[in-house]
Structures are given as structure tokens and as C-alpha cells.
Amino acid sequence: MNKQELLKKFGKNVKIERIKKDLTQEQLAEIMNVSQNYIANIECGKANMSLGKILELAEFIGVNINLLLEF
């Protein structure tokens, strides 16, 4: 698996969990204090999150971090 494939799979996991929590990209962005564009780029596999931000994301949407990092 290369970096681009990893980012796309991670982004797909983020999108699935966000939708399960009935959150829009805008709502998640507001909760995390980031732009909606940043969330969209994460979900499309175009942006890379730090481990700290991934942990924050998991906490904000109320999921175990393993769900986001499961490939």
C-alpha cells in the first residue's frame, strides 16, 4: 500500500464514521475548529492528518481511533 492509497482509505473511514454520527462536513469542521475544505480534503485522500488530529477527530465523533485507522 502506498501513501495515496493509505490516505484514501483513511478518508473513506472518516467519511463513513462522520455520516454514521449524522454530521455534515461543515458541522465536523466547526467542532474541530478547522475549515470544511480541510475535512473534504481528508475524506478525498488529498490531505494528511497528524496523529494528534486523528485522535481529536476520533474523540469529537465519539469513535475508537482504531475504526479510523483500520485498513
C-alpha positions, 0 to 999 in steps of 0.5 A: 500500500502506498501513501495515496492509497493509505490516505484514501482509505483513511478518508473513506473511514472518516467519511463513513464514521462522520455520516454514521454520527449524522454530521455534515462536513461543515458541522465536523469542521466547526467542532474541530475548529478547522475549515470544511475544505480541510475535512473534504480534503481528508475524506478525498485522500488529498490531505494528511492528518497528524496523529494528534488530529486523528485522535481529536477527530476520533474523540469529537465523533465519539469513535475508537481511533482504531475504526479510523485507522483500520485498513 
